Each structure stands twice: as C-alpha cells, then as structure tokens.
C-alpha cells in the first residue's frame, strides 16, 4: 500500500470509533455527575444511557444510516468502555485531584 493513498473508513467503522470516544467521555461525565453534582448512581446510569441513545440518534442523522443499525453498532464496546472509565476514575478518585 502506498503511504500517500487516502485511507477511507466505512460508515460503520466511523460510527464505532466515535462511539468508543463517546464512551470514555460518558464515563468521565458520569463520575463528575456522581461525585461533584452529588447525583445518585441510578440517575447517573440513566444519564449515561440517555447519552448513548442521543449519540446513536445523532450519528444516524449525520451519517445518513439506518437508525436501528446505528444503535446496534458498537453497543458492546460503548458499554464496556463506559463502565471501565466510570469505575477506573471512581476508584482512582481522579476528581479529587482536579477539584
């Protein structure tokens, strides 16, 4: 492969990568909501699920793909990275260093 060739990703790969980054941001946001704004865990969990649905709907509109397919793409990766980030930041008390 020539290094000067343009590499283009399929729509599903773009959605997957955007959701992976979104999951890390969602995990950090959930820690913030729980520790700084003092929301209970179940409300923070609902906020994370709402962010997943909003991200999926937004990507379906932007990428012009089927809504149901966009929701299914990267669901496992999103949930894993979201919970990993949330648990890791909670355990390490990252926010105590910032605030």
C-alpha positions in Angstrom: 0.0 0.0 0.0 1.3 3.4 -1.0 1.6 5.7 2.1 0.2 8.6 0.0 -3.0 6.8 -0.7 -6.0 8.1 1.2 -7.5 5.7 3.7 -11.2 5.9 3.9 -13.2 4.2 6.6 -16.6 2.6 6.1 -19.5 4.4 7.8 -19.8 1.6 10.4 -16.2 1.9 11.3 -16.6 5.7 11.8 -19.7 5.1 14.0 -17.8 2.5 16.0 -14.8 4.8 16.7 -16.9 7.8 17.5 -18.9 5.7 20.0 -15.7 4.4 21.6 -14.5 8.0 22.2 -18.0 8.9 23.3 -18.0 6.1 25.9 -14.8 7.4 27.5 -16.3 10.9 27.7 -19.6 9.5 29.1 -17.7 7.6 31.8 -15.8 10.8 32.8 -19.1 12.7 32.8 -20.8 10.1 35.0 -18.0 10.4 37.6 -18.5 14.1 37.5 -22.2 13.9 37.9 -21.9 11.4 40.8 -19.0 13.0 42.7 -19.3 16.7 42.1 -23.0 17.2 41.5 -23.9 14.5 44.0 -26.4 12.7 41.9 -27.3 9.1 42.9 -25.8 6.2 40.9 -29.0 5.1 39.3 -29.7 8.6 38.0 -26.2 8.8 36.7 -26.7 5.5 35.0 -29.8 6.8 33.3 -27.9 9.8 32.1 -25.2 7.6 30.6 -27.9 5.5 28.8 -29.5 8.7 27.5 -26.2 9.9 26.2 -25.8 6.6 24.3 -29.2 6.9 22.7 -28.6 10.6 21.8 -25.2 9.8 20.3 -26.7 7.0 18.3 -29.5 9.1 17.0 -27.2 12.0 16.1 -24.8 9.7 14.3 -27.7 8.1 12.4 -28.8 11.6 11.1 -25.2 12.8 10.4 -24.0 9.6 8.7 -27.4 9.1 6.9 -27.6 5.4 8.0 -30.4 3.3 9.3 -31.4 4.3 12.9 -31.7 0.7 14.2 -28.3 -0.3 12.7 -26.6 2.7 14.2 -27.9 1.8 17.7 -26.5 -1.7 17.4 -23.1 -0.8 16.0 -20.6 -0.6 18.8 -23.1 -1.2 21.6 -20.8 -3.7 23.5 -17.7 -1.5 23.1 -19.6 1.5 24.3 -20.9 -0.3 27.4 -17.5 -1.8 28.2 -15.5 1.4 27.8 -18.2 3.5 29.6 -18.2 1.2 32.7 -14.4 0.8 32.6 -13.9 4.5 32.6 -16.5 5.2 35.2 -15.1 2.5 37.5 -11.5 3.5 36.9 -12.0 7.2 37.5 -14.2 6.5 40.5 -11.6 4.1 42.0 -8.6 6.4 41.4 -10.5 9.4 42.7 -9.5 11.5 39.7 -11.8 14.3 40.5 -10.3 14.8 43.9 -7.1 15.8 42.1 -9.0 18.3 39.9 -11.5 19.9 42.3 
